[in-house]
């Protein structure tokens, strides 16, 4: 079974999201090794390894360096640890969620480099100053670039010849458990209704003033916020008798929370950190067949504006919630029909399968070039790859936007390249003669 080494800025046991959804499915075909950001430890460096599921190994580096994340000061300690992860003689696929880990690439001999860009990390609070430079270098080296939504696709598609839009998907079977409305989570026991809920990371992306305004508009409304508080001062959170912070909950428990809600909220602020987000939860809310009210996030408004209520001001948001609570049976039936149509078009299984197909095609192209196949055969492979890859990319983007300016697929210019690290901030590519 081939190996994929993944460098990720998110802890596996943090919020269950895109990396976990994709990698658990790819683990049917690959040995997945996830390298997380280092943890400070006095003493010799080591990797703490766990296996949360079949063919997935989570590696937490423990080092004596206090610098956070994949900082330059960590590199000399991380590189030998990572080298030992690769079976002797194997050229693994290397998969990046964070460009900050790029210098560690010199410890490996990758058969393929994948950049799954799920967020515009440089726009987040306290992002590393080298992040944009590292991303530019990664885009120069990657064989494939996947994006977590159409906004990110538009931002990256001119920067690499093989960019593919794979927006957030959904595990319908998991979230339709919420259709049993009697299966409400025990945490709701002392919270009366109606309940307006949100789950996810509570950070600078949420509009805290909007949440306070919604709570103040109707004292009987109960605002239920499920998720960890990250990167913001908990003291800055609005406090009201009808706002309930229930902390981080397991992925398995989320349908039970949805079962007890009357409205699902996407109360995102409009700032640099939310400019490119494609919230996974919007499809999960739809699978639960609950009314959804959102601020005008591009990747929510453009594809789902006919089924999600979009509110541009606090007053509109409150009014949309009032309308959602007053839906007639016919209005609710129409909403549910449309939601079912939307979620039926996507799944994490299909997304992972399409990604795997693209990886196989890209590896075949690189092998064809490196083994100097006859020109006629190489061109034939390229033509087939162009057709299927372009179809995948166009299909994914058109699912969100009816018109797309996607450029035709072209063979990656990085095929048959060797990789050399110049320093902690600069990666150079030297094409083999």
Secondary structure, DSSP 8 states (H G I E B T S, - for coil): --EEEEE-SS-TTSS--HHHHHHHHHTTTSEEEEEEEEEE-SSS-EEEEEEEETTEEEEEEEES--S-SS-HHHHHHHHHHHHTTS-TT---EEEES-GGGGGGGGG---SEEEEEE-S-GGGSTT--TTHHHHHHHHHHH-SEEEESSHHHHHHHGGG-S-EEE------HHHHGGGG-TT---GGGTT--SSEEEEES-BSTTB-HHHHHHHHHH-TT-EEEEES-B-SS-GGGS---TTEEEEE---GGGHHHHHHT-SEEEE-B--SGGGTT---THHHHHHHTT-EEEEE--HHHHHHHTTTSEEESSHHHHHHHHHHHHT--HHHHHHHHHHHHHHHTT--HHHHHHHHHHHHHHHHHHHHHHHTT--HHHHHHHHHHHHHHHHHHHHHHHHTT-SS---------TTTTEEEEEEETTEEEEEE--
